[in-house]
Amino acid sequence: MLLIIDGHNDLPMRLREWHASSVAELERERPPLHTDLPRLRAGGVGGQFWSVYVPSDLPEPVALAHTLEQIDIVHRMVAAYPDDLEIAYTADDVQRIMATGRIASLIGVEGGHSLAGSLGVLRSLARLGVRYVTLTHNHNTAWADSATDVPAAGGLTAEGQAIVREMQRIGVLVDLSHVAATTMHAALDIATAPVIFSHSGARAVTDHPRNVPDDVLTRLPSNGGVIQLTFVSYFVAAETFEWKLAADAEWERLGLPPVPNEWPATSQPGAESPVPVNLPVDPAAEPAFRAWLAANPKPSATIAQVAAHVEHAREVAGVDHIGIGGDYDGTPEVAAGLDDVSGYPRLLDELRGRGWSEPDLAKLANGNVLRALRQADEHATDPQHPRR
């Protein structure tokens, strides 16, 4: 089985929100989580970037505190399962850990708001094991524009450029998922080491603002960067994204409270909701909304549609610049057949059926992102970088 290095899994956030930060019982399934140790093994996961995400509308000092709590969850999780997990700080660590049969555990900070505008915080997070920082989440930072906010920085400000340069100096990957296309170009203009997209799709396939346009994908070969294609339904399937826009509009027309960020995967009349009791109510439980849901069933994204994004990215960026970033436990909205972390082999089988060779599948599964991480390690000049 090909081993997967996945770019983005939000399990730490879910453990914090749904399970009071407990890391117990990951040796068994804990619905509605997508992730546990048996399913990671079944999916052939050999390396995982654990996302430490907190909402981007929090005050930055609060966001930083919550981020540190999630980093603590990752370290406690690894300590609790030493036969299965080990923290990886470098590409060499990832290879060594995977060779032992354990899962190399890396950390990615999902959103520059968690830096609180401080290079000292960035360097401190790197010493705690952070290997990438996503420059924004759904809101702009003071120094970078998000894909889903009103542009303000014109891509990157001078402060943003300094943050990108410092990330590359200390060997932290610059993650351009969630950022505006102008920010993507601005970062690539100054990047001297590979950048990544930890969980994005191809905009030419699905015209969602979170996806990456072709004029950015064409720049990845000269940078050495990697786009890790995601499984999020709204990014993968145009009809599912269009359904969400219509559902949002109907929710607003009915004058209901602010719409949830994500419509639960089972939001159909009579369906059992996967939403834990401490999360917002399932929209399917809202009486005024049920008639619209009954008349407008939500279409499901498919493995074939995920494969279409992978193949488009290969065509535009090249086979050396693609990877996988499922976004498990970051959304209930994943493509049918890729319902949890055991699903990666089904995507690989879909691509085999489309004529992909085993060497090319190996690049997609782990080789490309491992190469980008190694080049970031080699580029780092910080004497405190773990490789030094």
Buried (B, 14 or more C-beta within 10 A) or exposed (E): EBBBBBBBBBBBBBBBEBBEBBBEEBEEBBEBBBBBBBBBBBBBBBBBBBBBBBBBEBEBEBBBBBBBBBBBBBBBBBEBBEEBBBBBBBBBBBBBBBEEEBBBBBBBBBBBBBBBBBBEBBBBBBEBBBBBBBBBBBBBBEBBBBBBBEEBBEBBBEBBBBBBBBBBBBBBBBBBBBBBBBBBBBBBEBBEBBBBBBBBBBBBBBEBBBBBBBEBBEBBEEBBBBBBBBBBBBBBBBBBBBBBEEBEEBBEEEEEEEBBEBBBBBBBEEEEBBBEEEBEEBBBEBEEBBEBBEEEEBBBBBBBBBBBBBBBBBBBBBBBBBBBBBBBBBBBBBBBBBBBBBBBBBBBEBBEEEEBEEEBBBBBBBBBBBBBBBBBBEBBEBEEBBBE
